Amino acid sequence: MDGECSRGDNQESILSHQTSEPRYMTYEYLESITNVFSEERIIGRGSYGVVYKGVEDGKTIAVKKFKSLFDEKKFMKEVNYLKMLNHKNIVPYIGYCNENPKIKQMFNGELVLVEEPHMLLCMEYLPNGSLRDYIADKSSRLDWRKWYTIIEGISQGLNYLLGQDPPVTHLDLKPENILLDDNMEPKVADFGLSRLLYENNTIETVNFAGTLGYMPPERIHENKISTRFDIFSFGVIILEIIIGDRNYPAVNETPFDDFIEMQLQKWGEKKMNKQDNTSFKIDCQQIRRCIRIGLLCVQPDRKKRPEIKDIIQMLRDYLDEDISVPKELIVVEPRELRFCLEPNKRIRCLVNITNCTHQHVRFHCRVKKAASNHYSFEPEKGTLCPFSILTVSFVIEELGELPLDFQCHDQLLVTSTEMPDDKPFPTSMRYKVDLTVVYERPVRPVEPPLVPRAGFPENQYMDILINCIRQNLGFFNGRPIAACVVYRCLLQWKSFEAERTDHFDRIMTCMHSAVYDKGYSELAYWFSNSCTLLVLMQRTFETAPTTIFGPRRRLKFVELVKRIIEGTEGKSRFP
């Protein structure tokens, strides 16, 4: 009967002694608690075997039945090592089975006795499944604090294994082999591929499996394993937890800092803004630290990968950093404004203002010190939504005469105050960001004639532009990907002629559809910039501007963007 067992001679219940040293279990006993290894009892499959749920008197264990058999001496040697493992982040082994019963089989028309060897390992059953379940389920992802606890727990378990004498390597460390207990504490499981490394700490082997994506280059190309094998796998797991997949950059292709800031931007969009500033800053420090650790662990050269004890120290180091409330609510870039002066022309310098907090923030641009009042700001002040970015034009008005020495000692200032959601007015605390001004002499470069590239149709820029406007492509380094492509296409679209009004018609139609019909309101702020860029381009044409983009139409679109930004046209979701 399901759930009952026949223990045989003096076979006592192992399930009531799960904290004791792993002991021998008969195959008959394991058959009884797994319902003769039935399909409905399967809870997992691995490279070397199938895992079944064993139940007796309401208590549960996991029983791993190996597909292929090992040498009996090697299997028992592995079992003896498993007996020694005892750590809160290692799945405890409860028992084992190694039997060679004789069964009757037909051979040449006669019944003969044939040995049927069985090798099994019994482990603690963990009800919350594997780490893979939580990485794959994007709709119910854990908060960062829990993810960090999981990363730290895996590192402790790995440190315990690699700290044995000789070290015990896992060789198949992956999310499927990280199980979670009732408290979501991670436990490293499935040592079916473990190898013991001896004094040289590197051995060559060809007869072992693994999982592509988690195996380091030296295993794939040279069939070598070492203690740095599991370090590589751990790095992949860290990055997969943070990114959601294994699409991390090659070390020699993408700068670490760019990749880290891009991932921080994504985490900022995942409702981490429910915390106060100090908590959010701690989370950002931990995320930044974990991404950097993950990238260090997946370096192709195994000698450059950190040791596990160094990883644990790096995970703890964030506690020594300053975690007080930030001195600045906003990030202003650049802080050195360079104006290339020309007589009788308004000169602009674009400045990005980023709100890095979970609250709305008021900002105000002003002159701190200047020889004359010839500066203006577009816009001069406003409100930034949580985790949003705004581009402000700092403008020098028309100068009749240029300074003789082009020396400038002017200073500008951006102040910010926090606006808590539960209060109608800003807080009294004001933060300041100082900006310096540099004058530059105009440089007139000689542009070479444009040579169209072979196989690159004239209208391809327009098609790329149209397609990008229709899609929400996400963000990179704090900027919308689509916006970058749009600007590049517009600036390089040298064949744009005044009489080709159908191109402007298509662009404006797609902008309207993306903002209004499809609800991509988080892109509204750069649509308005795109609108401005179109107007500026229009002024360079010799023909009448009205043939391209009439005042009524321009005003209608700008008003639509304004309504979206103010929140009166659907829900505003800024990056």
C-alpha positions as CSV (number, residue, x, y, z in Angstrom):
1,M,0.0,0.0,0.0
2,D,1.2,3.5,-0.8
3,G,3.0,5.1,2.1
4,E,3.5,1.9,4.0
5,C,6.8,-0.1,4.2
6,S,8.0,-3.6,4.8
7,R,11.3,-3.1,6.6
8,G,12.6,-6.7,6.4
9,D,14.8,-8.1,9.1
10,N,15.4,-5.5,11.8
11,Q,15.0,-2.7,9.2
12,E,13.9,0.3,11.3
13,S,12.4,3.5,10.0
14,I,15.1,5.9,8.7
15,L,12.6,8.7,8.3
16,S,12.4,9.2,12.0
17,H,16.2,9.6,12.3
18,Q,16.9,12.2,9.6
19,T,19.4,14.0,11.8
20,S,21.5,10.9,12.3
21,E,24.5,9.7,10.3
22,P,23.6,8.3,6.9
23,R,22.9,4.6,7.2
24,Y,22.2,1.7,4.9
25,M,18.7,1.1,3.5
26,T,17.5,-2.0,1.7
27,Y,16.2,-1.7,-1.8
28,E,12.9,-3.4,-0.7
29,Y,12.4,-0.6,1.9
30,L,13.0,2.1,-0.7
31,E,10.6,0.5,-3.1
32,S,7.9,0.5,-0.4
33,I,8.2,4.2,0.4
34,T,8.4,5.3,-3.2
35,N,5.4,3.2,-4.4
36,V,7.8,1.0,-6.3
37,F,9.5,4.1,-7.9
38,S,6.3,5.1,-9.6
39,E,6.1,7.9,-12.2
40,E,3.8,10.1,-9.9
41,R,6.6,10.1,-7.2
42,I,9.2,11.6,-9.5
43,I,10.2,15.0,-8.3
44,G,13.4,15.6,-10.4
45,R,15.7,14.3,-13.0
46,G,19.5,14.8,-13.2
47,S,22.4,13.9,-15.4
48,Y,23.0,10.7,-13.4
49,G,19.6,9.7,-12.2
50,V,16.0,10.2,-11.2
51,V,14.8,11.6,-7.8
52,Y,11.7,10.2,-6.2
53,K,9.6,11.3,-3.2
54,G,9.7,8.7,-0.4
55,V,6.8,8.9,2.2
56,E,6.3,7.0,5.4
57,D,4.0,8.0,8.3
58,G,3.7,11.5,7.0
59,K,7.5,12.1,6.7
60,T,9.2,12.6,3.4
61,I,12.7,12.1,1.9
62,A,14.2,12.3,-1.6
63,V,15.5,9.1,-3.1
64,K,17.9,9.4,-6.0
65,K,18.2,6.3,-8.2
66,F,21.2,6.3,-10.5
67,K,20.6,5.5,-14.1
68,S,24.1,4.1,-14.8
69,L,26.2,2.3,-12.2
70,F,29.6,3.2,-10.8
71,D,32.4,1.0,-9.7
72,E,31.2,-0.3,-6.3
73,K,34.4,0.7,-4.5
74,K,34.2,4.3,-6.0
75,F,30.5,4.5,-5.0
76,M,31.2,3.5,-1.4
77,K,34.1,5.9,-1.3
78,E,31.7,8.6,-2.4
79,V,29.2,7.6,0.3
80,N,31.9,7.7,3.0
81,Y,32.7,11.3,2.0
82,L,29.1,12.2,1.9
83,K,28.8,11.0,5.5
84,M,31.3,13.6,6.6
85,L,29.4,16.5,5.0
86,N,27.5,18.5,7.6
87,H,26.6,22.1,7.0
88,K,23.4,24.2,7.0
89,N,23.8,25.0,3.3
90,I,24.4,21.5,2.2
91,V,21.5,19.0,1.6
92,P,22.1,16.3,4.3
93,Y,22.3,12.7,3.1
94,I,20.1,10.3,5.2
95,G,20.9,7.0,3.7
96,Y,22.2,4.9,0.8
97,C,21.6,1.6,-0.9
98,N,24.1,-0.7,-2.8
99,E,22.6,-4.1,-3.5
100,N,23.0,-6.7,-6.2
101,P,20.0,-9.0,-5.8
102,K,19.5,-12.0,-8.1
103,I,16.4,-12.1,-10.2
104,K,15.1,-14.6,-12.6
105,Q,15.2,-13.8,-16.3
106,M,14.6,-15.8,-19.5
107,F,17.8,-16.6,-21.4
108,N,17.7,-19.0,-24.4
109,G,14.3,-20.2,-23.2
110,E,15.4,-21.0,-19.7
111,L,15.0,-19.1,-16.4
112,V,18.4,-18.0,-15.1
113,L,19.5,-16.0,-12.0
114,V,20.9,-12.6,-13.0
115,E,22.3,-9.9,-10.7
116,E,20.5,-6.6,-10.9
117,P,22.7,-4.0,-9.1
118,H,21.0,-1.0,-7.5
119,M,22.8,2.2,-6.3
120,L,20.7,4.9,-4.5
121,L,21.2,7.9,-2.3
122,C,18.6,9.3,0.1
123,M,18.5,13.0,1.0
124,E,16.4,15.4,3.0
125,Y,13.3,16.5,1.1
126,L,13.0,20.3,0.6
127,P,9.5,21.4,-0.2
128,N,10.2,24.8,-1.8
129,G,11.8,23.3,-4.9
130,S,14.9,24.5,-6.7
131,L,16.4,27.9,-7.3
132,R,15.5,27.4,-11.0
133,D,11.8,27.7,-10.2
134,Y,12.2,31.2,-8.8
135,I,14.5,32.5,-11.5
136,A,12.2,31.2,-14.2
137,D,9.0,32.6,-12.6
138,K,9.4,36.4,-13.3
139,S,5.9,37.2,-12.1
140,S,6.7,36.3,-8.5
141,R,10.4,37.1,-8.2
142,L,11.7,37.5,-4.7
143,D,12.7,40.8,-3.3
144,W,16.4,41.7,-3.3
145,R,17.0,41.0,0.4
146,K,15.9,37.4,-0.1
147,W,18.0,37.0,-3.2
148,Y,21.1,38.3,-1.4
149,T,20.5,35.8,1.4
150,I,20.4,33.0,-1.1
151,I,23.6,34.2,-2.8
152,E,25.3,34.4,0.6
153,G,24.1,30.9,1.6
154,I,25.3,29.3,-1.6
155,S,28.8,30.9,-1.0
156,Q,28.8,29.5,2.5
157,G,27.9,26.0,1.3
158,L,30.5,26.2,-1.5
159,N,33.1,27.4,1.0
160,Y,32.4,24.4,3.2
161,L,32.8,21.9,0.3
162,L,36.0,23.5,-1.1
163,G,37.4,23.8,2.4
164,Q,37.5,20.0,2.9
165,D,40.8,18.2,2.8
166,P,41.0,17.3,0.0
167,P,38.5,19.7,-1.5
168,V,35.2,18.4,-2.7
169,T,34.1,19.9,-6.1
170,H,30.5,19.8,-7.3
171,L,31.2,20.1,-11.0
172,D,27.5,20.5,-11.8
173,L,26.5,23.6,-9.8
174,K,23.4,25.2,-11.3
175,P,20.1,26.6,-10.1
176,E,18.5,23.1,-10.4
177,N,20.9,21.8,-7.8
178,I,20.3,24.6,-5.3
179,L,17.3,23.6,-3.2
180,L,15.3,25.8,-0.8
181,D,14.0,24.8,2.6
182,D,10.9,26.1,4.4
183,N,12.8,29.4,5.3
184,M,14.1,29.8,1.7
185,E,17.6,28.9,3.0
186,P,19.6,27.5,0.0
187,K,21.2,24.1,0.2
188,V,23.6,22.7,-2.4
189,A,22.4,19.3,-3.7
190,D,23.2,16.6,-6.2
191,F,26.8,15.4,-5.8
192,G,26.5,12.8,-8.4
193,L,29.4,14.4,-10.3
194,S,31.6,15.2,-7.4
195,R,35.3,14.6,-7.8
196,L,38.0,14.8,-5.1
197,L,41.0,16.8,-6.0
198,Y,44.3,15.8,-4.7
199,E,47.5,17.6,-4.0
200,N,48.0,19.1,-7.5
201,N,44.5,20.7,-7.4
202,T,44.1,20.0,-11.1
203,I,43.2,16.8,-12.8
204,E,42.3,15.9,-16.3
205,T,39.1,13.9,-16.9
206,V,36.9,13.2,-19.8
207,N,34.3,10.8,-18.3
208,F,32.0,13.2,-16.5
209,A,28.9,15.1,-17.5
210,G,28.0,18.7,-16.7
211,T,25.7,21.5,-17.9
212,L,26.7,23.8,-20.8
213,G,26.4,27.4,-19.7
214,Y,27.8,26.6,-16.2
215,M,31.0,24.9,-17.3
216,P,34.1,27.0,-17.6
217,P,36.2,27.2,-20.8
218,E,39.0,25.0,-19.5
219,R,36.5,22.1,-19.0
220,I,35.1,22.5,-22.6
221,H,38.4,23.0,-24.4
222,E,41.0,21.2,-22.2
223,N,38.9,18.8,-20.1
224,K,40.5,20.2,-17.0
225,I,38.9,20.7,-13.6
226,S,40.0,22.5,-10.5
227,T,38.6,24.2,-7.5
228,R,37.9,27.2,-9.8
229,F,35.4,25.1,-11.8
230,D,32.7,25.7,-9.2
231,I,33.7,29.3,-8.9
232,F,32.8,29.8,-12.5
233,S,29.5,28.1,-12.1
234,F,28.7,30.2,-9.0
235,G,29.4,33.4,-10.9
236,V,27.0,32.3,-13.6
237,I,24.3,31.7,-11.0
238,I,24.9,35.1,-9.4
239,L,24.5,36.9,-12.7
240,E,21.5,34.8,-13.6
241,I,19.8,35.7,-10.3
242,I,20.3,39.4,-11.0
243,I,19.8,39.5,-14.8
244,G,17.1,36.8,-15.0
245,D,19.1,34.8,-17.6
246,R,22.7,33.9,-18.6
247,N,23.1,36.8,-21.1
248,Y,26.0,38.4,-19.3
249,P,28.7,40.3,-21.3
250,A,32.1,38.9,-22.2
251,V,34.8,40.3,-20.0
252,N,36.7,41.8,-22.9
253,E,33.7,43.2,-24.7
254,T,31.5,45.3,-22.4
255,P,32.9,47.6,-19.6
256,F,31.9,46.3,-16.2
257,D,30.6,49.7,-15.0
258,D,28.3,50.1,-18.0
259,F,26.8,46.7,-17.5
260,I,26.4,47.2,-13.7
261,E,24.6,50.6,-14.1
262,M,22.3,49.1,-16.7
263,Q,21.3,46.3,-14.3
264,L,20.9,48.8,-11.4
265,Q,18.5,50.7,-13.6
266,K,16.4,47.6,-14.2
267,W,16.3,46.8,-10.5
268,G,15.2,50.4,-9.8
269,E,12.2,49.8,-12.0
270,K,11.2,46.7,-10.1
271,K,9.4,48.6,-7.3
272,M,12.4,48.8,-5.1
273,N,11.2,52.4,-4.5
274,K,8.9,51.1,-1.7
275,Q,11.9,51.4,0.7
276,D,13.4,54.4,2.2
277,N,16.5,56.1,0.8
278,T,18.9,54.3,3.2
279,S,17.5,50.8,2.5
280,F,17.5,51.5,-1.2
281,K,21.1,52.6,-1.1
282,I,22.1,49.4,0.8
283,D,20.4,47.3,-1.9
284,C,22.1,49.2,-4.7
285,Q,25.5,48.6,-3.0
286,Q,24.8,44.9,-2.7
287,I,23.5,44.5,-6.2
288,R,26.5,46.4,-7.6
289,R,28.9,44.3,-5.5
290,C,27.2,41.0,-6.5
291,I,27.3,41.8,-10.2
292,R,31.0,42.7,-10.0
293,I,31.7,39.4,-8.1
294,G,29.8,37.4,-10.7
295,L,31.8,39.0,-13.6
296,L,35.0,38.3,-11.8
297,C,34.0,34.6,-11.3
298,V,33.3,34.0,-15.0
299,Q,36.6,35.2,-16.3
300,P,38.0,32.8,-18.9
301,D,41.4,32.5,-17.2
302,R,40.7,30.4,-14.1
303,K,43.8,31.8,-12.4
304,K,42.1,35.3,-12.4
305,R,38.9,34.0,-10.7
306,P,38.7,34.8,-7.0
307,E,38.8,32.1,-4.3
308,I,35.7,31.3,-2.4
309,K,37.0,32.9,0.8
310,D,37.7,36.1,-1.1
311,I,34.1,36.0,-2.5
312,I,32.7,35.7,1.0
313,Q,34.8,38.6,2.2
314,M,33.6,40.8,-0.8
315,L,30.0,40.0,0.0
316,R,30.5,41.2,3.5
317,D,32.6,44.3,2.6
318,Y,29.5,46.4,1.7
319,L,28.8,46.7,5.5
320,D,31.9,48.9,5.8
321,E,30.7,51.4,3.3
322,D,28.8,54.6,4.0
323,I,25.1,53.8,4.0
324,S,23.8,57.1,5.3
325,V,21.2,59.1,3.5
326,P,22.8,60.4,0.3
327,K,24.1,63.9,0.2
328,E,22.5,64.4,-3.2
329,L,19.0,63.3,-4.3
330,I,19.9,63.7,-8.0
331,V,22.8,62.9,-10.2
332,V,23.8,65.7,-12.7
333,E,25.9,64.9,-15.7
334,P,28.1,66.4,-16.9
335,R,29.3,68.7,-14.1
336,E,31.7,70.6,-16.3
337,L,29.7,72.5,-19.0
338,R,31.6,73.3,-22.1
339,F,30.2,76.0,-24.4
340,C,31.7,76.6,-27.8
341,L,31.1,80.3,-28.2
342,E,30.1,82.0,-31.4
343,P,29.1,85.7,-31.8
344,N,25.4,86.5,-31.8
345,K,24.3,82.9,-31.3
346,R,22.5,81.1,-28.4
347,I,24.7,78.2,-27.3
348,R,23.3,75.1,-25.6
349,C,24.8,72.5,-23.4
350,L,22.6,69.5,-22.5
351,V,22.6,68.2,-19.0
352,N,21.0,65.0,-17.7
353,I,19.4,65.2,-14.3
354,T,18.6,61.8,-12.7
355,N,16.4,61.1,-9.7
356,C,17.9,58.1,-7.9
357,T,15.4,58.0,-5.1
358,H,11.9,56.5,-4.5
359,Q,10.3,59.9,-4.0
360,H,9.4,62.8,-6.3
361,V,12.1,65.4,-6.3
362,R,11.9,69.1,-7.1
363,F,14.9,70.7,-8.9
364,H,15.8,74.3,-9.7
365,C,18.6,75.4,-12.0
366,R,20.1,78.8,-11.3
367,V,23.3,80.9,-11.5
368,K,25.6,80.7,-8.5
369,K,28.2,83.2,-9.7
370,A,28.6,84.9,-13.1
371,A,30.2,88.0,-14.5
372,S,26.9,88.8,-16.3
373,N,23.4,87.4,-16.3
374,H,23.4,85.8,-19.8
375,Y,22.3,82.2,-18.8
376,S,18.9,80.6,-19.1
377,F,17.6,77.1,-18.5
378,E,15.0,75.1,-20.4
379,P,13.3,74.1,-18.1
380,E,14.5,76.2,-15.2
381,K,12.7,74.0,-12.6
382,G,10.4,71.1,-12.3
383,T,9.6,67.8,-10.7
384,L,11.3,64.5,-11.3
385,C,9.4,61.2,-10.9
386,P,11.1,58.4,-9.0
387,F,14.0,56.9,-11.0
388,S,13.5,59.2,-13.9
389,I,15.9,61.1,-16.1
390,L,15.3,64.6,-17.6
391,T,17.5,66.4,-20.1
392,V,17.8,70.2,-19.4
393,S,19.3,72.7,-21.8
394,F,21.7,75.2,-20.2
395,V,21.8,78.1,-22.6
396,I,24.2,81.1,-23.0
397,E,22.2,83.9,-24.7
398,E,23.5,85.8,-27.7
399,L,26.8,87.5,-26.9
400,G,27.6,90.6,-29.0
401,E,31.3,90.3,-28.2
402,L,33.3,87.2,-27.3
403,P,35.7,87.3,-24.4
404,L,39.2,87.9,-25.6
405,D,40.9,85.3,-23.5
406,F,38.0,82.8,-23.4
407,Q,38.5,82.5,-19.6
408,C,35.5,81.8,-17.5
409,H,35.0,81.6,-13.8
410,D,31.2,81.3,-13.8
411,Q,29.5,78.7,-11.6
412,L,26.0,77.3,-12.0
413,L,23.9,75.4,-9.5
414,V,21.2,72.7,-9.4
415,T,19.3,72.5,-6.1
416,S,16.9,69.6,-5.2
417,T,14.4,68.9,-2.5
418,E,12.5,65.7,-1.7
419,M,8.7,65.6,-2.0
420,P,7.3,62.7,0.1
421,D,4.2,61.2,-1.3
422,D,2.3,61.8,1.9
423,K,3.1,65.5,2.1
424,P,1.9,68.3,-0.3
425,F,5.1,70.4,0.0
426,P,8.8,69.7,-0.3
427,T,10.9,68.9,2.7
428,S,13.0,71.7,4.1
429,M,16.3,69.8,3.4
430,R,17.9,71.2,0.2
431,Y,20.7,69.5,-1.7
432,K,23.1,71.3,-4.0
433,V,25.1,70.3,-7.0
434,D,27.7,72.8,-8.3
435,L,28.5,73.1,-12.0
436,T,31.5,74.8,-13.6
437,V,31.5,76.6,-17.0
438,V,34.3,76.4,-19.6
439,Y,34.4,78.5,-22.8
440,E,35.8,77.0,-25.9
441,R,36.8,78.5,-29.2
442,P,34.8,77.4,-32.2
443,V,36.4,74.8,-34.4
444,R,35.3,74.5,-38.1
445,P,36.1,71.0,-39.2
446,V,36.1,70.2,-42.9
447,E,33.6,67.5,-43.4
448,P,34.4,64.9,-46.1
449,P,31.7,64.3,-48.7
450,L,29.2,61.6,-47.7
451,V,29.7,58.3,-49.6
452,P,26.7,56.0,-49.5
453,R,27.6,52.5,-48.3
454,A,27.1,49.7,-50.8
455,G,24.0,47.7,-50.1
456,F,22.6,50.2,-47.7
457,P,19.4,51.6,-49.2
458,E,18.6,55.3,-48.8
459,N,15.3,54.7,-47.0
460,Q,16.7,52.2,-44.5
461,Y,17.4,54.8,-41.9
462,M,13.7,55.8,-42.1
463,D,12.5,52.3,-41.8
464,I,14.7,51.7,-38.7
465,L,13.4,54.9,-37.2
466,I,9.8,53.9,-37.8
467,N,10.3,50.5,-36.3
468,C,12.0,51.7,-33.2
469,I,9.3,54.3,-32.4
470,R,6.7,51.5,-32.6
471,Q,8.5,49.5,-29.9
472,N,9.5,49.9,-26.3
473,L,13.1,48.6,-26.5
474,G,14.0,49.2,-22.8
475,F,16.9,51.1,-21.4
476,F,20.7,51.0,-21.5
477,N,22.9,53.0,-19.1
478,G,19.9,55.1,-18.0
479,R,18.8,56.1,-21.5
480,P,16.0,54.6,-23.7
481,I,17.5,52.3,-26.4
482,A,14.9,53.5,-28.9
483,A,15.7,57.2,-28.3
484,C,19.4,56.5,-29.1
485,V,18.5,54.8,-32.3
486,V,16.0,57.6,-33.2
487,Y,18.6,60.3,-32.7
488,R,21.3,58.5,-34.6
489,C,18.9,57.8,-37.6
490,L,17.8,61.4,-37.7
491,L,21.3,62.9,-37.5
492,Q,22.6,60.5,-40.2
493,W,19.6,60.8,-42.4
494,K,21.4,63.2,-44.8
495,S,19.0,62.6,-47.7
496,F,16.1,64.1,-45.7
497,E,14.6,66.7,-48.0
498,A,12.0,69.4,-47.4
499,E,9.6,68.3,-50.0
500,R,9.4,64.7,-48.7
501,T,6.6,65.4,-46.3
502,D,5.4,61.8,-46.3
503,H,8.4,60.9,-44.1
504,F,7.4,63.4,-41.5
505,D,3.8,62.2,-41.7
506,R,4.9,58.6,-41.0
507,I,7.1,59.7,-38.1
508,M,4.4,61.8,-36.4
509,T,1.8,59.1,-36.9
510,C,4.0,56.5,-35.3
511,M,4.9,58.8,-32.4
512,H,1.3,59.5,-31.8
513,S,0.5,55.7,-31.9
514,A,3.3,54.8,-29.5
515,V,2.4,57.5,-27.0
516,Y,-1.4,57.5,-27.2
517,D,-2.7,54.2,-28.6
518,K,0.0,51.8,-27.2
519,G,0.5,53.6,-23.9
520,Y,4.3,54.0,-24.1
521,S,4.0,57.1,-21.9
522,E,7.5,56.5,-20.3
523,L,8.9,57.5,-23.7
524,A,7.0,60.8,-23.8
525,Y,9.9,62.9,-22.6
526,W,12.2,61.9,-25.5
527,F,9.4,62.1,-28.0
528,S,9.2,65.8,-27.1
529,N,13.0,66.0,-27.6
530,S,12.6,64.3,-31.0
531,C,9.9,66.8,-31.9
532,T,12.3,69.6,-31.0
533,L,15.0,68.0,-33.1
534,L,12.7,67.8,-36.1
535,V,12.0,71.5,-35.8
536,L,15.7,72.3,-35.5
537,M,16.4,70.2,-38.6
538,Q,13.6,71.9,-40.4
539,R,15.1,75.4,-39.9
540,T,18.2,74.3,-41.9
541,F,16.1,73.7,-45.0
542,E,15.8,76.5,-47.5
543,T,12.1,75.8,-48.3
544,A,9.2,77.0,-46.3
545,P,8.9,75.3,-42.9
546,T,5.1,75.0,-43.2
547,T,5.5,72.5,-46.0
548,I,7.0,70.0,-43.6
549,F,5.6,70.5,-40.1
550,G,3.0,73.1,-39.7
551,P,2.5,75.1,-36.5
552,R,-0.9,73.7,-35.7
553,R,0.3,70.1,-36.1
554,R,3.4,70.8,-34.0
555,L,1.3,72.5,-31.3
556,K,-1.2,69.6,-31.2
557,F,1.6,67.0,-30.7
558,V,3.4,69.0,-28.1
559,E,0.2,69.5,-26.2
560,L,-0.4,65.8,-26.3
561,V,3.1,65.1,-24.9
562,K,2.5,67.7,-22.2
563,R,-0.8,66.1,-21.1
564,I,0.9,62.7,-20.9
565,I,3.8,64.1,-18.8
566,E,1.4,65.8,-16.4
567,G,-0.5,62.6,-16.0
568,T,-3.8,63.7,-17.6
569,E,-3.5,61.4,-20.6
570,G,-3.4,57.9,-19.1
571,K,-0.9,56.7,-16.4
572,S,2.5,58.2,-16.6
573,R,5.3,55.7,-16.2
574,F,8.7,57.4,-16.4
575,P,12.0,55.4,-16.6
